[in-house]
Amino acid sequence: MSKNPIINALSASAYIILIVTVMTFVIQPLKNKPDTIFAPITFLSLLTLSVAVMAYLFFYQPLQLFIEGKKKEAVNLFVKTVGIFAALTVVILILLFSGIPK
């Protein structure tokens, strides 16, 4: 991805927002229909895709740096990315519990 932890964390958040938005619109017409075998298949497929995307966003660049022998820089990038993502998550939780978005 990027050596910028802000871009990495924002990309992870953007991916989550995209998935939630698409799922919201896809599920609306299916609300009153019974689940089929495709519900768990879809869930597990989406989970697998999401793990792969998040692994790429969080681990690819730090792993590259680690392989190049830049261990301290690799750990620093990973920790900053996770920290920024955690801060974004806290902001979203604060907004959720404050009742601002309706």
N, C-alpha and C positions, 0 to 999 in steps of 0.2 A: 504494500500500500504506500504509505508515506512515512517520512521520518518526522513528521509533525504530529504530535499526539493529539492536538486539537482536531485536526482533520480526521484522524482515525476514529476518535470518539464521536465526532459529529456524523461521520459516515455510518457508524454502528447505530446511532440514534435514527438517522434517516432511513436506514434499512428497516428498523423496527416500525417506524411510522408508516412506511410504505406497505409492509405486510399487514399491519392492523387495518389500514385504510382499505386495501384490497379485500381482506377477509370480511370486513364489515359490509361491503357492497355485495360480495358473493353470497354471504350467509342470509342476507335480508329475504330474498325470495324463497329460501329453504326453511324458514322458521317453523312452519306448520306441517312439515313433511317428516315422516319417520326416518331415523338414521338407518343407513345401510352399511354394508361392509366397506364402502368407500370413505366413510368418516374416519375410522382409525387409520386406514391407509394414507389418507390425506394428511392427517395429523402427524404420523410418523415420518412421512416424506418431507413435510415442511420443517419438522424438528431437525432432521438430518441436514437439509439444505441450510437451515439457520446456523447450526453448529459449524458447518463448513465455511459459511460466510463470515461468521464471527471469528473463527480461527484465523482466517486470512486477514481480517482487519486488525486483530489484536496481536497475532503471533508472527506473521510472515516477515515483516521488516525487522523486529527484534531477533528472530532466528537468523536472518541474513547477517546482521551485525555480529551475532554470537559466533557464527561460522567463520566470519572474517577475523575473529580474534578480538573484537571490540566488546568484550563481555560487560564492562561497566556501562558503556553507552547502550547496549542492548537491554540490560535490566532497567536502566533509567527511562528509556523510551517506553517499555512495557508498563512500568509503574505509573508514569505520567499519564499514559493513555487510559489505564484503568481508573486512575484518580479523577481524571476529567470526566470520564463516563459516569463514575459514581456521583460526582457533583451534579451532572446533568440529571441523573436519576433522582437525586434528592430534590432538585428544583421541581421536577415533574410531580413528585410526591407532595411537596408543599402546595403546589398549585391545585392538585387533586383534593387534598384535605381542606384547603381554604375555601373551596367552593367557587373559585373564580371561573374556571371553564364549565359551562353548562351544556 
